[in-house]
Amino acid sequence: MHTKVQAHYPEERQRRISFRRRLRPAELLIQSFLFFCAAVSILTTLGIVLVLGRESFAFFGEVSLKQFFGGTVWQPTIGLFGIWPLLNATLMTSLTAMLVALPIGLAVAIYLAEYASEKVRETLKPILEVLAGVPTIVYGYFALTVVTPLLRRVFGADTVEVYNTLSAGLVMGILILPLISSMCEDALSAVPRGLREAAYAMGATKLETSVRIIVPAAFSGIASAFILGLSRAVGETMIVALAAGAGSNFTFNPFRAAETMTGHIVRISGGDISYDSMDYRSLFAIALVLFLVTLFLNILSRAIVKKYREVYE
């Protein structure tokens, strides 16, 4: 009898495996729908790359890369296409935003993950999520009508221009604060409790445990939050379009007006530009630079996570 069971076992096992591999119609429909959604997202990205590449190729057929990346004046009307004024303004506003969002967001994340009670956490997190849901145009008017007048009163009306990159960067920091704090809190909460208990057993205080044990252990997640927030700041449009200024200006003074890449795209595309002109094609060249910057930041984020991620068992 034992021999008979052994003889029929491979056939029974194969039958069960075959049964599991057969999908029911509903499951097959769900799988097909999920595959369709994934394919649409990939094809959409490929379509964007194709359009940007085609129009940018036509633009760079008339403007050399040396002129584009080596010039410091952007005046399409007279044939000057130096990207640095727009790129510099974009980096200034984005770095200002990160100087606001990263320390405050990390501090909020440490408080929520290590100090706050469950009731306080359930109260504060929805408030942060409300900040993320406010339309960016509202933030832009807030920067123009509240933050800029405040800066002009503090530093002087002669020093701070009505449109300036500092007020835009500060408000952008408020915009991406919920993103930074949420991702940092997830990274801190993922650290095993055993590390905390080991630190307490060695006599460390709660602050020492949080700053010297938990934060370094969650470094990969915190770094990813920083880079993702920077990508979000680089691509922000309405705040810089309303508060930073209109007109390219290659300056490192945050109190002066300067136009970012996204702000320039909004201003020019909303005007009367003829199709297939150099002004029209230059928008795609700027968009391609934005795309490449964001792609680089995402690749850098994945590399940091892969290199510094801690695996706990």
TORKOL-4160 file (C-alpha; in steps of 0.2 Angstrom, whole numbers, padded with zeros to 4 digits, m for minus):
313
<pt num="1" X="0000" Y="0000" Z="0000"/>
<pt num="2" X="0014" Y="0011" Z="0004"/>
<pt num="3" X="0022" Y="0008" Z="m0013"/>
<pt num="4" X="0005" Y="0012" Z="m0022"/>
<pt num="5" X="0004" Y="0029" Z="m0013"/>
<pt num="6" X="0022" Y="0033" Z="m0018"/>
<pt num="7" X="0018" Y="0028" Z="m0036"/>
<pt num="8" X="0003" Y="0039" Z="m0037"/>
<pt num="9" X="0010" Y="0054" Z="m0027"/>
<pt num="10" X="0019" Y="0063" Z="m0042"/>
<pt num="11" X="0003" Y="0062" Z="m0052"/>
<pt num="12" X="m0007" Y="0069" Z="m0038"/>
<pt num="13" X="0005" Y="0083" Z="m0035"/>
<pt num="14" X="0006" Y="0088" Z="m0054"/>
<pt num="15" X="m0013" Y="0088" Z="m0054"/>
<pt num="16" X="m0014" Y="0100" Z="m0039"/>
<pt num="17" X="0000" Y="0112" Z="m0047"/>
<pt num="18" X="m0010" Y="0112" Z="m0063"/>
<pt num="19" X="m0026" Y="0117" Z="m0054"/>
<pt num="20" X="m0017" Y="0131" Z="m0045"/>
<pt num="21" X="m0010" Y="0138" Z="m0061"/>
<pt num="22" X="m0027" Y="0138" Z="m0069"/>
<pt num="23" X="m0035" Y="0156" Z="m0067"/>
<pt num="24" X="m0053" Y="0159" Z="m0064"/>
<pt num="25" X="m0061" Y="0171" Z="m0077"/>
<pt num="26" X="m0063" Y="0185" Z="m0064"/>
<pt num="27" X="m0044" Y="0183" Z="m0059"/>
<pt num="28" X="m0039" Y="0183" Z="m0077"/>
<pt num="29" X="m0049" Y="0199" Z="m0080"/>
<pt num="30" X="m0041" Y="0207" Z="m0064"/>
<pt num="31" X="m0024" Y="0202" Z="m0070"/>
<pt num="32" X="m0027" Y="0209" Z="m0088"/>
<pt num="33" X="m0033" Y="0225" Z="m0081"/>
<pt num="34" X="m0018" Y="0227" Z="m0070"/>
<pt num="35" X="m0007" Y="0223" Z="m0084"/>
<pt num="36" X="m0016" Y="0236" Z="m0095"/>
<pt num="37" X="m0014" Y="0250" Z="m0081"/>
<pt num="38" X="0005" Y="0246" Z="m0080"/>
<pt num="39" X="0007" Y="0246" Z="m0099"/>
<pt num="40" X="m0002" Y="0263" Z="m0100"/>
<pt num="41" X="0009" Y="0271" Z="m0088"/>
<pt num="42" X="0025" Y="0264" Z="m0097"/>
<pt num="43" X="0018" Y="0269" Z="m0114"/>
<pt num="44" X="0013" Y="0287" Z="m0108"/>
<pt num="45" X="0031" Y="0289" Z="m0102"/>
<pt num="46" X="0038" Y="0283" Z="m0118"/>
<pt num="47" X="0026" Y="0295" Z="m0127"/>
<pt num="48" X="0032" Y="0310" Z="m0117"/>
<pt num="49" X="0050" Y="0305" Z="m0120"/>
<pt num="50" X="0047" Y="0303" Z="m0139"/>
<pt num="51" X="0038" Y="0320" Z="m0140"/>
<pt num="52" X="0052" Y="0329" Z="m0130"/>
<pt num="53" X="0066" Y="0321" Z="m0140"/>
<pt num="54" X="0058" Y="0325" Z="m0157"/>
<pt num="55" X="0055" Y="0343" Z="m0153"/>
<pt num="56" X="0072" Y="0345" Z="m0144"/>
<pt num="57" X="0081" Y="0337" Z="m0158"/>
<pt num="58" X="0074" Y="0350" Z="m0170"/>
<pt num="59" X="0079" Y="0364" Z="m0158"/>
<pt num="60" X="0096" Y="0358" Z="m0156"/>
<pt num="61" X="0098" Y="0357" Z="m0174"/>
<pt num="62" X="0098" Y="0376" Z="m0174"/>
<pt num="63" X="0106" Y="0379" Z="m0157"/>
<pt num="64" X="0122" Y="0371" Z="m0152"/>
<pt num="65" X="0124" Y="0362" Z="m0135"/>
<pt num="66" X="0138" Y="0374" Z="m0132"/>
<pt num="67" X="0127" Y="0389" Z="m0133"/>
<pt num="68" X="0113" Y="0381" Z="m0124"/>
<pt num="69" X="0123" Y="0374" Z="m0109"/>
<pt num="70" X="0137" Y="0388" Z="m0110"/>
<pt num="71" X="0127" Y="0404" Z="m0111"/>
<pt num="72" X="0121" Y="0414" Z="m0096"/>
<pt num="73" X="0108" Y="0424" Z="m0106"/>
<pt num="74" X="0091" Y="0418" Z="m0111"/>
<pt num="75" X="0083" Y="0430" Z="m0124"/>
<pt num="76" X="0074" Y="0420" Z="m0138"/>
<pt num="77" X="0069" Y="0436" Z="m0146"/>
<pt num="78" X="0087" Y="0440" Z="m0151"/>
<pt num="79" X="0093" Y="0422" Z="m0153"/>
<pt num="80" X="0101" Y="0419" Z="m0136"/>
<pt num="81" X="0097" Y="0403" Z="m0128"/>
<pt num="82" X="0108" Y="0401" Z="m0113"/>
<pt num="83" X="0099" Y="0389" Z="m0100"/>
<pt num="84" X="0109" Y="0394" Z="m0085"/>
<pt num="85" X="0098" Y="0409" Z="m0079"/>
<pt num="86" X="0083" Y="0397" Z="m0079"/>
<pt num="87" X="0092" Y="0383" Z="m0072"/>
<pt num="88" X="0100" Y="0393" Z="m0058"/>
<pt num="89" X="0084" Y="0401" Z="m0053"/>
<pt num="90" X="0076" Y="0383" Z="m0052"/>
<pt num="91" X="0090" Y="0377" Z="m0041"/>
<pt num="92" X="0090" Y="0392" Z="m0030"/>
<pt num="93" X="0071" Y="0390" Z="m0026"/>
<pt num="94" X="0072" Y="0371" Z="m0024"/>
<pt num="95" X="0087" Y="0372" Z="m0012"/>
<pt num="96" X="0079" Y="0385" Z="m0002"/>
<pt num="97" X="0063" Y="0374" Z="m0001"/>
<pt num="98" X="0074" Y="0360" Z="0005"/>
<pt num="99" X="0083" Y="0370" Z="0018"/>
<pt num="100" X="0065" Y="0373" Z="0025"/>
<pt num="101" X="0057" Y="0356" Z="0023"/>
<pt num="102" X="0071" Y="0344" Z="0027"/>
<pt num="103" X="0075" Y="0350" Z="0045"/>
<pt num="104" X="0057" Y="0354" Z="0050"/>
<pt num="105" X="0050" Y="0338" Z="0041"/>
<pt num="106" X="0063" Y="0327" Z="0050"/>
<pt num="107" X="0060" Y="0335" Z="0067"/>
<pt num="108" X="0041" Y="0332" Z="0064"/>
<pt num="109" X="0045" Y="0314" Z="0059"/>
<pt num="110" X="0055" Y="0311" Z="0074"/>
<pt num="111" X="0042" Y="0318" Z="0086"/>
<pt num="112" X="0028" Y="0308" Z="0078"/>
<pt num="113" X="0038" Y="0292" Z="0077"/>
<pt num="114" X="0046" Y="0293" Z="0094"/>
<pt num="115" X="0038" Y="0305" Z="0106"/>
<pt num="116" X="0020" Y="0308" Z="0101"/>
<pt num="117" X="0006" Y="0297" Z="0108"/>
<pt num="118" X="m0006" Y="0288" Z="0097"/>
<pt num="119" X="m0020" Y="0301" Z="0100"/>
<pt num="120" X="m0008" Y="0315" Z="0095"/>
<pt num="121" X="m0002" Y="0306" Z="0080"/>
<pt num="122" X="m0019" Y="0303" Z="0074"/>
<pt num="123" X="m0022" Y="0322" Z="0076"/>
<pt num="124" X="m0007" Y="0329" Z="0068"/>
<pt num="125" X="m0005" Y="0318" Z="0053"/>
<pt num="126" X="m0022" Y="0323" Z="0045"/>
<pt num="127" X="m0017" Y="0341" Z="0047"/>
<pt num="128" X="m0001" Y="0338" Z="0038"/>
<pt num="129" X="m0011" Y="0329" Z="0024"/>
<pt num="130" X="m0022" Y="0345" Z="0023"/>
<pt num="131" X="m0006" Y="0355" Z="0019"/>
<pt num="132" X="m0002" Y="0343" Z="0004"/>
<pt num="133" X="m0020" Y="0345" Z="m0002"/>
<pt num="134" X="m0020" Y="0364" Z="m0004"/>
<pt num="135" X="m0019" Y="0369" Z="m0022"/>
<pt num="136" X="m0002" Y="0376" Z="m0027"/>
<pt num="137" X="m0009" Y="0392" Z="m0034"/>
<pt num="138" X="m0015" Y="0396" Z="m0017"/>
<pt num="139" X="0003" Y="0394" Z="m0010"/>
<pt num="140" X="0008" Y="0405" Z="m0024"/>
<pt num="141" X="m0003" Y="0419" Z="m0019"/>
<pt num="142" X="0001" Y="0417" Z="m0001"/>
<pt num="143" X="0020" Y="0419" Z="m0006"/>
<pt num="144" X="0016" Y="0435" Z="m0016"/>
<pt num="145" X="0004" Y="0443" Z="m0003"/>
<pt num="146" X="0010" Y="0437" Z="0014"/>
<pt num="147" X="0028" Y="0431" Z="0013"/>
<pt num="148" X="0035" Y="0444" Z="0001"/>
<pt num="149" X="0028" Y="0459" Z="0011"/>
<pt num="150" X="0035" Y="0451" Z="0027"/>
<pt num="151" X="0052" Y="0450" Z="0019"/>
<pt num="152" X="0051" Y="0468" Z="0013"/>
<pt num="153" X="0047" Y="0474" Z="0031"/>
<pt num="154" X="0061" Y="0464" Z="0038"/>
<pt num="155" X="0075" Y="0467" Z="0026"/>
<pt num="156" X="0069" Y="0483" Z="0018"/>
<pt num="157" X="0059" Y="0487" Z="0003"/>
<pt num="158" X="0074" Y="0493" Z="m0007"/>
<pt num="159" X="0083" Y="0476" Z="m0004"/>
<pt num="160" X="0069" Y="0464" Z="m0007"/>
<pt num="161" X="0060" Y="0465" Z="m0024"/>
<pt num="162" X="0042" Y="0462" Z="m0026"/>
<pt num="163" X="0045" Y="0446" Z="m0035"/>
<pt num="164" X="0060" Y="0436" Z="m0028"/>
<pt num="165" X="0066" Y="0418" Z="m0027"/>
<pt num="166" X="0067" Y="0418" Z="m0008"/>
<pt num="167" X="0048" Y="0420" Z="m0004"/>
<pt num="168" X="0045" Y="0407" Z="m0018"/>
<pt num="169" X="0057" Y="0395" Z="m0010"/>
<pt num="170" X="0051" Y="0397" Z="0007"/>
<pt num="171" X="0033" Y="0393" Z="0002"/>
<pt num="172" X="0038" Y="0378" Z="m0008"/>
<pt num="173" X="0047" Y="0372" Z="0008"/>
<pt num="174" X="0030" Y="0372" Z="0016"/>
<pt num="175" X="0022" Y="0363" Z="0001"/>
<pt num="176" X="0034" Y="0348" Z="0002"/>
<pt num="177" X="0034" Y="0348" Z="0021"/>
<pt num="178" X="0020" Y="0334" Z="0022"/>
<pt num="179" X="0029" Y="0323" Z="0009"/>
<pt num="180" X="0046" Y="0324" Z="0019"/>
<pt num="181" X="0039" Y="0322" Z="0036"/>
<pt num="182" X="0028" Y="0307" Z="0030"/>
<pt num="183" X="0042" Y="0298" Z="0021"/>
<pt num="184" X="0054" Y="0301" Z="0035"/>
<pt num="185" X="0042" Y="0295" Z="0048"/>
<pt num="186" X="0039" Y="0279" Z="0038"/>
<pt num="187" X="0058" Y="0276" Z="0038"/>
<pt num="188" X="0060" Y="0279" Z="0056"/>
<pt num="189" X="0045" Y="0268" Z="0061"/>
<pt num="190" X="0053" Y="0254" Z="0050"/>
<pt num="191" X="0068" Y="0253" Z="0062"/>
<pt num="192" X="0066" Y="0238" Z="0073"/>
<pt num="193" X="0061" Y="0241" Z="0091"/>
<pt num="194" X="0076" Y="0230" Z="0097"/>
<pt num="195" X="0088" Y="0244" Z="0093"/>
<pt num="196" X="0078" Y="0256" Z="0104"/>
<pt num="197" X="0078" Y="0243" Z="0118"/>
<pt num="198" X="0097" Y="0240" Z="0116"/>
<pt num="199" X="0100" Y="0259" Z="0117"/>
<pt num="200" X="0090" Y="0261" Z="0132"/>
<pt num="201" X="0098" Y="0246" Z="0140"/>
<pt num="202" X="0115" Y="0255" Z="0138"/>
<pt num="203" X="0109" Y="0270" Z="0147"/>
<pt num="204" X="0105" Y="0281" Z="0132"/>
<pt num="205" X="0091" Y="0294" Z="0134"/>
<pt num="206" X="0076" Y="0295" Z="0122"/>
<pt num="207" X="0084" Y="0310" Z="0113"/>
<pt num="208" X="0101" Y="0301" Z="0111"/>
<pt num="209" X="0092" Y="0285" Z="0105"/>
<pt num="210" X="0082" Y="0295" Z="0092"/>
<pt num="211" X="0096" Y="0305" Z="0085"/>
<pt num="212" X="0111" Y="0294" Z="0087"/>
<pt num="213" X="0103" Y="0277" Z="0084"/>
<pt num="214" X="0086" Y="0278" Z="0075"/>
<pt num="215" X="0090" Y="0292" Z="0062"/>
<pt num="216" X="0107" Y="0284" Z="0056"/>
<pt num="217" X="0098" Y="0267" Z="0055"/>
<pt num="218" X="0085" Y="0275" Z="0044"/>
<pt num="219" X="0097" Y="0285" Z="0033"/>
<pt num="220" X="0092" Y="0277" Z="0017"/>
<pt num="221" X="0074" Y="0281" Z="0019"/>
<pt num="222" X="0078" Y="0299" Z="0025"/>
<pt num="223" X="0089" Y="0302" Z="0010"/>
<pt num="224" X="0076" Y="0295" Z="m0002"/>
<pt num="225" X="0063" Y="0307" Z="0006"/>
<pt num="226" X="0076" Y="0322" Z="0003"/>
<pt num="227" X="0079" Y="0318" Z="m0015"/>
<pt num="228" X="0060" Y="0315" Z="m0019"/>
<pt num="229" X="0056" Y="0331" Z="m0011"/>
<pt num="230" X="0070" Y="0340" Z="m0021"/>
<pt num="231" X="0062" Y="0332" Z="m0037"/>
<pt num="232" X="0045" Y="0339" Z="m0032"/>
<pt num="233" X="0052" Y="0356" Z="m0029"/>
<pt num="234" X="0061" Y="0356" Z="m0046"/>
<pt num="235" X="0045" Y="0352" Z="m0055"/>
<pt num="236" X="0034" Y="0365" Z="m0045"/>
<pt num="237" X="0026" Y="0377" Z="m0056"/>
<pt num="238" X="0012" Y="0389" Z="m0050"/>
<pt num="239" X="0022" Y="0395" Z="m0034"/>
<pt num="240" X="0037" Y="0401" Z="m0044"/>
<pt num="241" X="0026" Y="0407" Z="m0058"/>
<pt num="242" X="0017" Y="0419" Z="m0047"/>
<pt num="243" X="0030" Y="0424" Z="m0034"/>
<pt num="244" X="0048" Y="0422" Z="m0041"/>
<pt num="245" X="0046" Y="0433" Z="m0056"/>
<pt num="246" X="0044" Y="0434" Z="m0075"/>
<pt num="247" X="0060" Y="0437" Z="m0085"/>
<pt num="248" X="0076" Y="0427" Z="m0085"/>
<pt num="249" X="0089" Y="0434" Z="m0073"/>
<pt num="250" X="0106" Y="0426" Z="m0070"/>
<pt num="251" X="0108" Y="0431" Z="m0051"/>
<pt num="252" X="0113" Y="0422" Z="m0035"/>
<pt num="253" X="0104" Y="0435" Z="m0024"/>
<pt num="254" X="0088" Y="0427" Z="m0017"/>
<pt num="255" X="0080" Y="0444" Z="m0015"/>
<pt num="256" X="0079" Y="0448" Z="m0033"/>
<pt num="257" X="0067" Y="0442" Z="m0046"/>
<pt num="258" X="0072" Y="0427" Z="m0057"/>
<pt num="259" X="0062" Y="0415" Z="m0069"/>
<pt num="260" X="0063" Y="0397" Z="m0066"/>
<pt num="261" X="0062" Y="0384" Z="m0080"/>
<pt num="262" X="0044" Y="0379" Z="m0076"/>
<pt num="263" X="0039" Y="0397" Z="m0074"/>
<pt num="264" X="0046" Y="0401" Z="m0091"/>
<pt num="265" X="0036" Y="0387" Z="m0099"/>
<pt num="266" X="0020" Y="0393" Z="m0091"/>
<pt num="267" X="0023" Y="0411" Z="m0096"/>
<pt num="268" X="0028" Y="0407" Z="m0114"/>
<pt num="269" X="0015" Y="0394" Z="m0118"/>
<pt num="270" X="0001" Y="0405" Z="m0112"/>
<pt num="271" X="0006" Y="0418" Z="m0124"/>
<pt num="272" X="0005" Y="0420" Z="m0143"/>
<pt num="273" X="0019" Y="0409" Z="m0150"/>
<pt num="274" X="0018" Y="0402" Z="m0167"/>
<pt num="275" X="0019" Y="0383" Z="m0169"/>
<pt num="276" X="0036" Y="0376" Z="m0176"/>
<pt num="277" X="0045" Y="0392" Z="m0171"/>
<pt num="278" X="0061" Y="0393" Z="m0160"/>
<pt num="279" X="0052" Y="0399" Z="m0145"/>
<pt num="280" X="0040" Y="0385" Z="m0147"/>
<pt num="281" X="0054" Y="0372" Z="m0148"/>
<pt num="282" X="0064" Y="0380" Z="m0134"/>
<pt num="283" X="0050" Y="0375" Z="m0122"/>
<pt num="284" X="0053" Y="0357" Z="m0126"/>
<pt num="285" X="0072" Y="0359" Z="m0124"/>
<pt num="286" X="0068" Y="0366" Z="m0107"/>
<pt num="287" X="0056" Y="0352" Z="m0103"/>
<pt num="288" X="0069" Y="0339" Z="m0108"/>
<pt num="289" X="0081" Y="0347" Z="m0096"/>
<pt num="290" X="0068" Y="0346" Z="m0082"/>
<pt num="291" X="0065" Y="0328" Z="m0087"/>
<pt num="292" X="0083" Y="0323" Z="m0086"/>
<pt num="293" X="0086" Y="0332" Z="m0069"/>
<pt num="294" X="0071" Y="0323" Z="m0062"/>
<pt num="295" X="0077" Y="0306" Z="m0069"/>
<pt num="296" X="0094" Y="0309" Z="m0062"/>
<pt num="297" X="0087" Y="0313" Z="m0045"/>
<pt num="298" X="0077" Y="0297" Z="m0045"/>
<pt num="299" X="0091" Y="0286" Z="m0051"/>
<pt num="300" X="0102" Y="0294" Z="m0037"/>
<pt num="301" X="0088" Y="0290" Z="m0024"/>
<pt num="302" X="0087" Y="0272" Z="m0029"/>
<pt num="303" X="0106" Y="0270" Z="m0028"/>
<pt num="304" X="0107" Y="0278" Z="m0011"/>
<pt num="305" X="0093" Y="0266" Z="m0005"/>
<pt num="306" X="0102" Y="0251" Z="m0012"/>
<pt num="307" X="0119" Y="0256" Z="m0005"/>
<pt num="308" X="0114" Y="0261" Z="0013"/>
<pt num="309" X="0098" Y="0251" Z="0016"/>
<pt num="310" X="0099" Y="0241" Z="0032"/>
<pt num="311" X="0091" Y="0223" Z="0032"/>
<pt num="312" X="0085" Y="0218" Z="0049"/>
<pt num="313" X="0080" Y="0200" Z="0053"/>
